[in-house]
Amino acid sequence: MKCKDLGFTDWFQEKYKEFQQPGYSIARIVAVNKDNFLIRNPKSEIPAEVTGKILFGAESNLDLPCVGDWVQVKYYNNHTLAIIHQVLPRKSLLKRKTAGKRIEYQPIAANIDTAFIIQSVDNNFNLPRLERYLVMVNESNISPVLLLSKSDLLSNHTINQRIMEVTQSNPHYKILAFSNKTEQGLDEIKNILKTGVTYCLLGSSGVGKTTLLNKLIGKNRFTTSAVRKKDGKGIHVTARRQLILLEQGGLIIDNPGMRELGNFGIESGIKETFNDIVVLSKQCHFKNCTHINEPGCSVLQAVEKGELNKKRYQNYLKIRKEAEYHTMSYYEKRLKDKTLGKFYKKVKKSLRKK
């Protein structure tokens, strides 16, 4: 095996030239544990720890290594332990707002090429939620592929209707329906996988992400669980993110189901996901039109004429409003933290002079 089989492309090779030095090697983060990391090189998987400089110098969680990162390491104890000295520049970073009231970024995984966004065709099918995933993925410059699971539960006619609902607003994305039970459509998914390319699985709990992963691996390596009968919602089984090397080529990251999909700092993701609304907005009478109540708003006119789906329009406004609020709160917090940091430095300096 070579590093390129783990996703070390020419892009990373070029970036690595800035950090390369004798005695150090490159490896990829395949799992993040509570107190350490698991890295993978062409020969084996090895536990690793970060230097104090990385740990205490990080201004936020985004500065710490995450699954999928390429790192510069030094080996000890006959290659049974590694110390991470540098996180290489990222080609992509999938992130979201931390769950709850805290306004911080939570890194999900780095250096992903393609994201499989999975929704089941039954009660889990939800276009607004799908659009939230698309905003997150598009913001990270990751190519999305939309997968509709549990196709064995509904008729072909109903499944085609589901696909039509998605393609009406997202005509340029690849969409596949499949069934983990009958294995229909699995070969089409496997044909997408290429050696050295990194994929990830995204979706709510219970849509079949882990079962699909087991199918792609070829054995039941990871635990799965049935959805709750009372509400059709999934039960969290995947406890951590990890990067898995597939025998047929390709690397894939499984992710725990995300019940809260808060986003901020996602202007380009919104523009890409809601491109039809962006195009309409260029015809608005006012350049700073908010598309809420202004006269001469092309977006509102399209909604009234039925040319733009009302639910899609409402979801666009909702995501944009949330993103603007969280982004403002985040930068206000960062400014406050920097101001406080400068104050502490000033106090320490004055104490040293005494």
C-alpha positions in Angstrom: 0.0 0.0 0.0 1.1 3.6 -0.7 0.1 6.9 0.8 -1.9 7.7 -2.3 -4.1 4.7 -1.5 -5.0 6.5 1.8 -5.9 9.7 -0.1 -2.5 11.5 -0.2 -2.9 13.2 -3.6 -0.7 15.6 -5.4 -2.5 18.4 -3.7 -1.4 17.2 -0.3 2.1 16.4 -1.6 2.5 20.0 -2.7 1.3 21.4 0.6 3.6 19.0 2.5 6.7 20.5 1.0 6.4 23.4 3.3 6.6 21.2 6.4 8.7 18.2 5.3 11.8 17.7 7.5 14.1 14.7 8.3 13.0 12.3 11.0 9.3 13.0 10.5 6.6 11.1 8.5 3.1 11.6 7.4 0.0 9.7 8.5 -3.7 10.1 8.4 -6.1 10.4 11.4 -8.5 7.4 11.3 -10.2 7.9 14.7 -10.3 10.4 17.5 -10.6 9.0 21.1 -11.1 10.9 24.3 -7.4 11.1 25.2 -5.6 10.2 22.0 -5.8 9.5 18.3 -5.5 6.6 16.0 -3.4 7.2 12.9 -2.9 5.1 9.7 0.2 4.9 7.6 0.8 2.5 4.6 1.9 -0.2 7.0 -0.3 -0.1 10.1 -2.5 1.7 12.6 -0.8 3.3 15.5 -2.0 5.2 18.6 -0.9 8.8 18.7 -0.9 11.9 20.9 -0.5 15.6 20.1 2.2 17.9 21.3 1.4 20.5 24.0 2.0 23.2 21.4 -0.9 22.0 19.3 -3.1 21.2 22.3 -2.7 24.5 24.2 -2.1 26.7 21.2 -5.4 25.9 19.6 -7.8 28.8 19.5 -10.8 26.6 18.8 -11.7 23.0 18.1 -11.0 23.6 14.4 -7.3 23.8 15.2 -7.1 20.3 16.6 -6.7 17.2 14.5 -9.9 15.5 13.4 -10.8 12.3 11.5 -9.5 12.5 7.9 -6.6 14.9 8.7 -3.1 14.4 7.3 -0.6 15.0 10.0 3.2 15.1 10.4 4.3 12.6 13.1 7.4 11.3 14.8 7.5 7.6 15.9 8.7 6.2 19.2 9.1 2.8 20.9 9.7 0.9 17.7 6.8 2.5 15.9 4.2 1.6 18.6 3.5 5.2 19.5 3.4 8.5 17.5 3.5 12.1 18.4 1.6 14.5 16.2 3.6 17.7 15.5 1.7 19.3 12.7 -1.7 19.2 11.0 -1.4 19.6 7.2 -3.6 22.1 5.4 -7.1 20.7 4.7 -8.6 20.4 1.3 -12.0 20.3 2.8 -13.5 20.4 6.3 -17.0 19.3 7.1 -18.3 21.2 10.2 -21.4 22.3 11.9 -22.5 24.4 14.9 -22.1 22.6 18.2 -25.3 21.1 19.6 -27.2 23.3 22.1 -26.8 27.0 22.9 -23.0 27.2 22.4 -22.0 29.1 19.3 -18.9 27.2 18.3 -17.8 25.1 15.3 -17.7 21.4 15.7 -15.4 19.7 13.1 -16.9 16.5 11.8 -14.2 15.2 9.3 -11.5 16.6 7.1 -10.4 16.0 3.5 -13.6 14.4 2.2 -14.1 14.2 -1.5 -17.7 12.9 -1.7 -20.5 12.9 0.9 -23.3 10.3 0.7 -26.3 12.0 2.2 -28.8 9.3 3.2 -32.5 9.6 3.8 -34.9 6.7 3.9 -38.0 6.8 1.7 -40.4 6.2 4.6 -41.1 8.5 7.5 -37.5 9.9 7.5 -37.9 11.5 4.1 -37.6 15.3 4.7 -36.6 17.8 2.0 -35.9 20.7 4.4 -33.5 18.5 6.3 -31.9 17.3 3.1 -31.3 20.9 2.1 -29.6 21.5 5.4 -27.2 18.7 4.7 -26.6 20.0 1.2 -25.7 23.5 2.6 -23.2 21.9 5.0 -21.6 19.8 2.3 -21.6 22.5 -0.4 -20.0 25.0 2.0 -17.1 22.5 2.5 -16.6 22.1 -1.3 -17.5 18.4 -1.1 -19.4 16.7 -3.9 -22.8 15.4 -2.6 -24.5 12.1 -3.7 -28.1 11.7 -2.5 -29.0 8.1 -1.4 -32.6 7.1 -0.7 -32.6 4.0 1.6 -35.2 1.3 2.4 -36.5 1.3 -1.2 -38.0 -2.2 -0.4 -40.6 -0.5 1.8 -42.4 1.3 -1.0 -43.5 0.7 -4.6 -41.4 1.8 -7.5 -44.0 4.4 -8.4 -43.8 6.0 -4.9 -40.0 5.9 -4.9 -39.9 7.6 -8.3 -42.2 10.3 -6.8 -39.7 10.8 -4.0 -36.9 11.1 -6.5 -38.9 13.6 -8.6 -39.5 15.7 -5.4 -35.7 15.9 -4.9 -34.7 16.5 -8.5 -37.2 19.4 -9.0 -35.1 21.6 -6.7 -31.8 19.7 -7.1 -31.5 18.6 -10.7 -27.7 18.5 -10.9 -27.1 16.0 -8.0 -26.7 12.3 -8.5 -29.6 10.4 -6.8 -29.8 6.7 -6.1 -32.4 4.5 -4.4 -31.2 1.4 -2.6 -32.2 -1.3 -0.1 -29.9 -2.9 2.5 -32.4 -5.7 2.8 -32.8 -6.7 -0.8 -29.4 -5.2 -1.9 -31.0 -3.5 -4.8 -29.0 -0.5 -5.9 -25.9 -1.5 -3.8 -23.8 -2.3 -6.9 -24.4 1.2 -8.2 -23.1 2.7 -5.0 -20.1 0.4 -5.0 -19.3 1.5 -8.6 -18.9 5.1 -7.4 -16.1 4.1 -5.0 -12.6 4.8 -6.3 -9.2 4.0 -4.8 -7.6 6.9 -2.9 -10.9 8.8 -2.8 -12.5 9.7 0.6 -16.2 9.4 1.2 -18.4 9.9 4.2 -21.9 8.8 5.3 -24.3 11.5 6.5 -27.9 11.2 7.7 -30.2 10.8 10.7 -30.0 7.8 13.0 -31.9 4.8 11.6 -31.6 5.5 7.9 -29.2 2.6 7.4 -25.8 4.2 7.3 -24.0 1.6 9.4 -25.8 -1.3 7.6 -24.7 0.2 4.3 -21.1 0.5 5.6 -21.2 -3.2 6.6 -22.4 -4.1 3.1 -19.6 -2.1 1.5 -17.0 -3.7 3.8 -18.5 -7.2 3.1 -19.0 -8.2 6.7 -20.9 -7.1 9.8 -18.1 -5.3 11.5 -20.2 -2.6 13.1 -23.3 -2.9 15.3 -26.7 -1.9 14.0 -30.1 -1.4 15.6 -33.7 -1.2 14.5 -35.6 2.1 14.5 -38.2 2.7 17.3 -41.6 1.5 16.2 -43.6 4.2 18.0 -42.1 7.1 15.9 -39.8 5.5 13.3 -36.8 7.4 14.7 -33.4 5.8 14.8 -31.4 4.9 17.8 -27.7 6.1 18.0 -25.4 3.1 17.4 -22.3 4.6 15.8 -20.4 6.1 18.8 -17.5 7.8 17.0 -16.3 8.9 13.6 -13.7 6.7 12.0 -12.1 6.3 8.6 -12.3 2.9 7.1 -10.2 1.6 4.2 -12.3 -0.5 1.9 -10.9 -3.6 0.2 -12.2 -2.7 -3.2 -10.6 0.7 -2.9 -11.7 4.0 -1.4 -11.9 5.3 2.1 -15.2 5.9 4.0 -16.1 7.8 7.2 -19.1 6.7 9.2 -20.7 9.4 11.3 -23.1 9.2 14.2 -26.6 10.4 13.3 -27.0 14.2 13.8 -30.3 15.3 15.3 -29.4 19.0 15.3 -28.0 20.5 12.1 -27.1 24.1 13.0 -25.0 25.9 10.5 -23.2 29.3 10.3 -20.6 30.9 8.2 -22.2 29.2 5.2 -22.8 31.9 2.6 -21.3 29.9 -0.3 -23.2 26.7 0.8 -26.5 28.5 0.8 -25.8 30.0 -2.7 -24.9 26.6 -4.1 -27.8 24.7 -2.5 -30.4 27.4 -3.3 -28.9 28.5 -6.6 -32.4 28.8 -8.2 -33.3 31.4 -5.6 -30.0 33.2 -6.1 -30.7 33.4 -9.9 -34.2 34.8 -9.2 -32.8 37.4 -6.7 -30.7 39.0 -9.5 -34.0 40.2 -11.0 -35.3 41.9 -7.8 -36.0 45.6 -7.9 -33.7 46.3 -4.9 -30.1 45.0 -4.8 -30.3 44.4 -1.0 -33.7 42.7 -1.2 -34.4 40.3 1.7 -37.1 38.5 -0.2 -39.6 38.9 2.6 -41.9 41.8 1.8 -40.2 44.2 -0.7 -42.1 45.4 -3.7 -40.7 44.1 -7.0 -39.1 41.0 -5.4 -38.7 38.3 -8.1 -38.4 35.6 -5.5 -41.8 36.4 -3.9 -43.4 36.7 -7.3 -42.1 33.2 -8.2 -43.6 31.8 -5.0 -46.9 33.4 -5.7 -46.9 32.0 -9.3 -46.0 28.5 -8.1 -42.7 28.6 -10.0 -40.8 28.3 -6.7 -41.8 25.7 -4.1 -43.2 27.6 -1.0 -41.6 25.1 1.5 -38.2 25.4 -0.2 -38.5 29.2 -0.1 -39.4 29.1 3.6 -36.6 26.7 4.4 -34.2 29.0 2.6 -35.3 32.0 4.8 -35.1 29.9 7.9 -31.5 28.6 7.3 -30.3 32.0 6.2 -31.8 33.7 9.3 -30.3 31.1 11.7 -26.9 31.3 9.9 -26.8 35.1 10.1 -27.7 35.0 13.8 -25.1 32.3 14.8 -22.4 33.9 12.6 -22.9 37.3 14.3 -22.9 35.7 17.8 -19.7 33.7 16.9 -17.7 36.6 15.8 -18.9 38.7 18.7 -17.7 36.0 21.0 -14.3 35.7 19.2 -13.9 39.5 19.5 -14.7 39.4 23.2 -12.3 36.5 23.7 -9.5 38.3 21.9 -10.1 41.5 23.9 -10.1 39.5 27.1 -6.9 37.8 26.1 -5.2 41.2 25.4 -6.3 42.4 28.8 -4.8 39.3 30.6 -1.5 39.9 28.7 -1.5 43.5 29.7 -2.1 42.6 33.4 0.7 40.0 33.4 3.1 42.4 31.8 2.4 45.1 34.4 2.9 42.5 37.2 6.3 41.5 35.9 7.4 45.2 36.0 6.7 45.5 39.7 
